[in-house]
Amino acid sequence: MDPLSTWLVLALGGLVAGVINTLAGGGSLITVPLLVFLGLPATTANGTNRIGVLFQNAVSTWRFRRKGLDGLRDALPILIPTVIGSLLGATVASRISAELFRRVFGVAMIALLVPMLRGSRRRADDEPHVPRSAFANAAIFFGIGLYGGAIQAGVGLFLIAALARSGLDLVRANAIKVVVIGLLTLVAVPVFVLHDQVDWRLASALVVGFALGGELGARAAVAGGERLIRPVLVLAVLAMAGRMLGLY
C-alpha cells in the first residue's frame, strides 16, 4: 500500500473509531489492529493511537460545551480517584497475567449491560434516585482508573456505566467521559513520546480522522440522545467483551 493510501485508510479508520468512542467506547479496537497490520510494533501502535484519541476527546469536549454540556465542570470530582487508580493499574498490569486480567474484565463488561439498561428504565418511570456516597463514588472511579491504567481499551464504557448509574443521562455521561479520557490520555502521551513509541506520520492521519469522528459523534449524541447512544453502547460492550474473552 502506497503512503497516500495508507494515510487515507488510517484517517477513515480514525473517523469511524472517533464516532464510536464519542458515542460509547472501544473505537481503538479498529485503529490499533489497523496500525499493527500496517507494520507497527504493538507498543508503537498503542502510543500512536493515543495521539488520535487525545485530539478526538479534545474536539468532542469542545463540541459538547458548544451544545451546552460542560463536561469539565462535572468531571472534576472524579478526576483524582481516576488518575490515582490509573497509576496503580499500570503497576498491577506489570505484575499479573494480562490474559487473566482481560478475561475478568471481559465478563465484567457483559455484566455492565444490565445496570446500564436498568438505570435508564428507572429514570423513565420517575422513580427516586438515591445518590452514592462520596466514598462509594471515589471507590468506583478509582476502580475504573485501575482498569484504564492496566488495559485502557474500552475504559469509556466503564465510565459511562458508572456515570449513568449515578443518575446522569447518557448524553451528559458522554460529555463527562470525553473530558476524563482526554485528561488521562494527555498524561499518558508524553510517556510514549519519550520512549519513541509514536509514528508521527501515521499519527497525523489518526488525528484528522479521530478529530472529525469526535465532532460528528458529539453532534450525533446531542441530536439523537439516548435512543441513538444506547444501541451503539450495547454493541460496543459486546464487541469489547468478545475481544477480551478471545472470541475473535
GUTI-481422 format. One record per residue (C-alpha): x, y, z; residue number from 1. Coordinates in steps of 0.001 Angstrom, whole numbers. Each point is the difference from the previous one (the first is absolute). Example, Ala and Ser with C-alpha at 12.3 -4.5 7.8 and 13.67 -1.06 7.14 Angstrom:
# GUTI-481422
@x = 12300 | y = -4500 | z = 7800 | i = 1
@x = 1370 | y = 3440 | z = -660 | i = 2
//
This chain:
# GUTI-481422
@x = 0 | y = 0 | z = 0 | i = 1
@x = 1443 | y = 3383 | z = -1011 | i = 2
@x = 435 | y = 2756 | z = 2631 | i = 3
@x = -3033 | y = 2027 | z = -1144 | i = 4
@x = -2309 | y = -3020 | z = 49 | i = 5
@x = 1318 | y = -974 | z = 3431 | i = 6
@x = -668 | y = 3507 | z = 1302 | i = 7
@x = -3534 | y = 76 | z = -1412 | i = 8
@x = -877 | y = -3456 | z = 1379 | i = 9
@x = 1227 | y = 1000 | z = 3449 | i = 10
@x = -1910 | y = 3289 | z = -124 | i = 11
@x = -3183 | y = -1872 | z = -899 | i = 12
@x = 617 | y = -2538 | z = 2755 | i = 13
@x = 575 | y = 2860 | z = 2443 | i = 14
@x = -3257 | y = 1668 | z = -1062 | i = 15
@x = -2027 | y = -3150 | z = 687 | i = 16
@x = 1847 | y = -626 | z = 3279 | i = 17
@x = -475 | y = 3617 | z = 1067 | i = 18
@x = -3763 | y = -196 | z = -453 | i = 19
@x = -164 | y = -3295 | z = 1907 | i = 20
@x = 2216 | y = 1327 | z = 2802 | i = 21
@x = -2120 | y = 3118 | z = 418 | i = 22
@x = -3332 | y = -1809 | z = -13 | i = 23
@x = 1179 | y = -2962 | z = 2085 | i = 24
@x = 3591 | y = -1285 | z = 68 | i = 25
@x = 2269 | y = -2690 | z = -1425 | i = 26
@x = 830 | y = 1750 | z = -3274 | i = 27
@x = 3650 | y = -897 | z = 447 | i = 28
@x = -979 | y = -3575 | z = -843 | i = 29
@x = 37 | y = 1298 | z = -3565 | i = 30
@x = 3042 | y = 2249 | z = -79 | i = 31
@x = 2568 | y = -1881 | z = 2097 | i = 32
@x = -297 | y = -3264 | z = -1998 | i = 33
@x = 68 | y = 2086 | z = -3175 | i = 34
@x = 3270 | y = 1611 | z = 1061 | i = 35
@x = 1480 | y = -3421 | z = 818 | i = 36
@x = -1181 | y = -1314 | z = -3386 | i = 37
@x = 1871 | y = 2905 | z = -1626 | i = 38
@x = 3204 | y = -1175 | z = 1654 | i = 39
@x = 318 | y = 1861 | z = 3289 | i = 40
@x = 1102 | y = -1871 | z = 3142 | i = 41
@x = -2834 | y = -327 | z = 2523 | i = 42
@x = 1569 | y = 2510 | z = 2401 | i = 43
@x = 462 | y = 2584 | z = -2747 | i = 44
@x = -3522 | y = -636 | z = -1268 | i = 45
@x = -1310 | y = 639 | z = 3507 | i = 46
@x = 1966 | y = 3231 | z = 334 | i = 47
@x = -899 | y = 1228 | z = -3484 | i = 48
@x = -3668 | y = -711 | z = 603 | i = 49
@x = 23 | y = 2128 | z = 3182 | i = 50
@x = 819 | y = 3103 | z = -2069 | i = 51
@x = -3213 | y = -432 | z = -1975 | i = 52
@x = -2003 | y = -764 | z = 3149 | i = 53
@x = 1307 | y = 3172 | z = 1636 | i = 54
@x = -1195 | y = 2199 | z = -2857 | i = 55
@x = -3315 | y = -1833 | z = -271 | i = 56
@x = -822 | y = 640 | z = 3648 | i = 57
@x = 1121 | y = 3628 | z = -225 | i = 58
@x = -2301 | y = 629 | z = -2968 | i = 59
@x = -2876 | y = -1922 | z = 1603 | i = 60
@x = 372 | y = 2005 | z = 3218 | i = 61
@x = -88 | y = 3253 | z = -1961 | i = 62
@x = -3079 | y = -1068 | z = -1986 | i = 63
@x = -1897 | y = -1141 | z = 3106 | i = 64
@x = 756 | y = 3356 | z = 1649 | i = 65
@x = -1269 | y = 1835 | z = -3066 | i = 66
@x = -3210 | y = -2017 | z = 377 | i = 67
@x = -349 | y = 1078 | z = 3634 | i = 68
@x = 1480 | y = -3078 | z = 1694 | i = 69
@x = 2952 | y = 959 | z = 2209 | i = 70
@x = 1661 | y = -3345 | z = 612 | i = 71
@x = 3096 | y = 1597 | z = 1530 | i = 72
@x = -1864 | y = 1418 | z = 2989 | i = 73
@x = -1799 | y = -3281 | z = 661 | i = 74
@x = 3186 | y = -2054 | z = -434 | i = 75
@x = 2025 | y = 1790 | z = 2690 | i = 76
@x = -1287 | y = -2044 | z = 3008 | i = 77
@x = 1025 | y = -3325 | z = -1578 | i = 78
@x = 3355 | y = 919 | z = -1513 | i = 79
@x = 2180 | y = -569 | z = 3085 | i = 80
@x = -1110 | y = -3597 | z = 784 | i = 81
@x = 39 | y = -853 | z = -3703 | i = 82
@x = 3562 | y = 1262 | z = -501 | i = 83
@x = 1267 | y = -1737 | z = 3155 | i = 84
@x = -1648 | y = -3234 | z = -1070 | i = 85
@x = 1541 | y = 318 | z = -3454 | i = 86
@x = 3512 | y = 301 | z = 1411 | i = 87
@x = -471 | y = -3053 | z = 2215 | i = 88
@x = -1641 | y = -1933 | z = -2826 | i = 89
@x = 3093 | y = 364 | z = -2140 | i = 90
@x = 2056 | y = -1468 | z = 2864 | i = 91
@x = -2428 | y = -2895 | z = 519 | i = 92
@x = -7 | y = -820 | z = -3714 | i = 93
@x = 3758 | y = -444 | z = 72 | i = 94
@x = -235 | y = -2644 | z = 2750 | i = 95
@x = -2912 | y = -2267 | z = -966 | i = 96
@x = -1086 | y = -1899 | z = -3071 | i = 97
@x = -1425 | y = 2400 | z = -2587 | i = 98
@x = -2077 | y = -2872 | z = -1405 | i = 99
@x = -1674 | y = -617 | z = 3371 | i = 100
@x = -661 | y = 3710 | z = 380 | i = 101
@x = -1647 | y = 182 | z = -3439 | i = 102
@x = -2260 | y = -2971 | z = 680 | i = 103
@x = -1174 | y = 1328 | z = 3362 | i = 104
@x = -921 | y = 3332 | z = -1498 | i = 105
@x = -1537 | y = -1619 | z = -3069 | i = 106
@x = -2555 | y = -1624 | z = 2315 | i = 107
@x = -386 | y = 3269 | z = 1897 | i = 108
@x = -845 | y = 1855 | z = -3193 | i = 109
@x = -2877 | y = -2323 | z = -797 | i = 110
@x = -1263 | y = 499 | z = 3554 | i = 111
@x = 5 | y = 3766 | z = -629 | i = 112
@x = -2888 | y = -307 | z = -2455 | i = 113
@x = -2505 | y = -755 | z = 2764 | i = 114
@x = 591 | y = 3078 | z = 2209 | i = 115
@x = 229 | y = 2296 | z = -3009 | i = 116
@x = -3387 | y = -1090 | z = -1332 | i = 117
@x = -1598 | y = -151 | z = 3456 | i = 118
@x = 1295 | y = 3477 | z = 798 | i = 119
@x = -1735 | y = 1608 | z = -2968 | i = 120
@x = -3270 | y = -1851 | z = 651 | i = 121
@x = -71 | y = 1192 | z = 3591 | i = 122
@x = 311 | y = 3624 | z = -1115 | i = 123
@x = -2739 | y = -510 | z = -2565 | i = 124
@x = -2338 | y = -1217 | z = 2760 | i = 125
@x = 844 | y = 3102 | z = 2071 | i = 126
@x = 1105 | y = -2097 | z = 2932 | i = 127
@x = 2161 | y = 1836 | z = 2548 | i = 128
@x = 3741 | y = -301 | z = -403 | i = 129
@x = 2143 | y = -481 | z = 3095 | i = 130
@x = 3427 | y = 1590 | z = -565 | i = 131
@x = 3138 | y = -1958 | z = 874 | i = 132
@x = 2093 | y = 1057 | z = 2956 | i = 133
@x = 3222 | y = 1898 | z = -674 | i = 134
@x = 2006 | y = -3043 | z = 1121 | i = 135
@x = -1873 | y = -2383 | z = -2303 | i = 136
@x = 378 | y = 2423 | z = -2883 | i = 137
@x = 3746 | y = 318 | z = 590 | i = 138
@x = 370 | y = -3791 | z = 247 | i = 139
@x = -1859 | y = -598 | z = -3255 | i = 140
@x = 1994 | y = 2535 | z = -2001 | i = 141
@x = 3225 | y = -1186 | z = 1611 | i = 142
@x = -869 | y = -3473 | z = -1342 | i = 143
@x = -689 | y = 1418 | z = -3457 | i = 144
@x = 3344 | y = 1783 | z = 96 | i = 145
@x = 1627 | y = -3278 | z = 1043 | i = 146
@x = -1441 | y = -1655 | z = -3079 | i = 147
@x = 973 | y = 2903 | z = -2225 | i = 148
@x = 3597 | y = -118 | z = 1197 | i = 149
@x = 222 | y = -3749 | z = -481 | i = 150
@x = -1812 | y = -471 | z = -3326 | i = 151
@x = -1378 | y = 3404 | z = -1185 | i = 152
@x = -2055 | y = -1290 | z = -2940 | i = 153
@x = -3697 | y = 407 | z = 716 | i = 154
@x = 436 | y = 2029 | z = 3177 | i = 155
@x = -2656 | y = 2380 | z = -1340 | i = 156
@x = -2572 | y = -2779 | z = 298 | i = 157
@x = 664 | y = -319 | z = 3727 | i = 158
@x = -147 | y = 3761 | z = 420 | i = 159
@x = -3386 | y = 231 | z = -1720 | i = 160
@x = -1399 | y = -2865 | z = 2059 | i = 161
@x = 1137 | y = 1561 | z = 3288 | i = 162
@x = -1239 | y = 3460 | z = -944 | i = 163
@x = -3351 | y = -1318 | z = -1198 | i = 164
@x = -474 | y = -1879 | z = 3279 | i = 165
@x = 652 | y = 3221 | z = 1886 | i = 166
@x = -3163 | y = 1446 | z = -1564 | i = 167
@x = 1345 | y = 1723 | z = -3121 | i = 168
@x = -1517 | y = -497 | z = -3437 | i = 169
@x = 2249 | y = -1532 | z = -2648 | i = 170
@x = 544 | y = 3274 | z = -1859 | i = 171
@x = 1383 | y = 1802 | z = 3069 | i = 172
@x = 1935 | y = -3143 | z = 972 | i = 173
@x = 1706 | y = 99 | z = -3396 | i = 174
@x = 854 | y = 3687 | z = 436 | i = 175
@x = 1741 | y = -787 | z = 3292 | i = 176
@x = 1637 | y = -3157 | z = -1352 | i = 177
@x = 1827 | y = 1780 | z = -2838 | i = 178
@x = 1467 | y = 2513 | z = 2458 | i = 179
@x = 1298 | y = -2704 | z = 2364 | i = 180
@x = 1497 | y = -2145 | z = -2765 | i = 181
@x = 1493 | y = 3062 | z = -1660 | i = 182
@x = 1809 | y = 1008 | z = 3185 | i = 183
@x = 1180 | y = -3547 | z = 711 | i = 184
@x = 1323 | y = -259 | z = -3555 | i = 185
@x = 1739 | y = 3370 | z = 309 | i = 186
@x = 1897 | y = -1383 | z = 2994 | i = 187
@x = 909 | y = -3232 | z = -1810 | i = 188
@x = 1112 | y = 1412 | z = -3368 | i = 189
@x = 3352 | y = 1452 | z = 1187 | i = 190
@x = 1026 | y = -3462 | z = 1212 | i = 191
@x = -440 | y = -1460 | z = -3481 | i = 192
@x = 1735 | y = 2980 | z = -1600 | i = 193
@x = 2997 | y = -267 | z = 2334 | i = 194
@x = 326 | y = -3706 | z = -789 | i = 195
@x = -154 | y = 750 | z = -3755 | i = 196
@x = -3202 | y = -2012 | z = -362 | i = 197
@x = -1887 | y = 2387 | z = -2279 | i = 198
@x = 30 | y = -116 | z = -3806 | i = 199
@x = -799 | y = 3644 | z = -746 | i = 200
@x = -812 | y = -518 | z = -3673 | i = 201
@x = -2666 | y = -2575 | z = 789 | i = 202
@x = -1088 | y = 1963 | z = 3056 | i = 203
@x = -799 | y = 2969 | z = -2246 | i = 204
@x = -2538 | y = -2121 | z = -1886 | i = 205
@x = -1581 | y = -1150 | z = 3257 | i = 206
@x = -163 | y = 3570 | z = 1294 | i = 207
@x = -2049 | y = 1071 | z = -3023 | i = 208
@x = -2280 | y = -3039 | z = 134 | i = 209
@x = -457 | y = -92 | z = 3762 | i = 210
@x = -624 | y = 3749 | z = 220 | i = 211
@x = -2669 | y = -127 | z = -2697 | i = 212
@x = -1499 | y = -3081 | z = 1645 | i = 213
@x = -71 | y = 1789 | z = 3357 | i = 214
@x = -1817 | y = 2949 | z = -1547 | i = 215
@x = -2565 | y = -2187 | z = -1779 | i = 216
@x = -427 | y = -2267 | z = 3005 | i = 217
@x = -694 | y = 2883 | z = 2386 | i = 218
@x = -2487 | y = 1553 | z = -2420 | i = 219
@x = -1742 | y = -3358 | z = -411 | i = 220
@x = -81 | y = -600 | z = 3768 | i = 221
@x = -1726 | y = 3314 | z = 676 | i = 222
@x = -2383 | y = -279 | z = -2948 | i = 223
@x = -876 | y = -3689 | z = 386 | i = 224
@x = 58 | y = -193 | z = 3784 | i = 225
@x = -310 | y = -3295 | z = 1831 | i = 226
@x = -1941 | y = -1623 | z = -2841 | i = 227
@x = 3144 | y = 151 | z = -2115 | i = 228
@x = 2612 | y = -469 | z = 2704 | i = 229
@x = -1480 | y = -3105 | z = 1643 | i = 230
@x = 173 | y = -2414 | z = -2985 | i = 231
@x = 3524 | y = 1201 | z = -860 | i = 232
@x = 963 | y = -480 | z = 3644 | i = 233
@x = -1363 | y = -3541 | z = 128 | i = 234
@x = 1817 | y = -988 | z = -3200 | i = 235
@x = 3242 | y = 1550 | z = 1253 | i = 236
@x = -224 | y = -1875 | z = 3312 | i = 237
@x = -609 | y = -3313 | z = -1759 | i = 238
@x = 2865 | y = 632 | z = -2435 | i = 239
@x = 2438 | y = 827 | z = 2792 | i = 240
@x = -1133 | y = -2982 | z = 2064 | i = 241
@x = 411 | y = -2361 | z = -2923 | i = 242
@x = 3473 | y = 1322 | z = -720 | i = 243
@x = 1142 | y = -304 | z = 3605 | i = 244
@x = -1438 | y = -3490 | z = 357 | i = 245
@x = 1902 | y = -1067 | z = -3115 | i = 246
@x = -3084 | y = -724 | z = -2104 | i = 247
@x = 1602 | y = 1654 | z = -3052 | i = 248
//
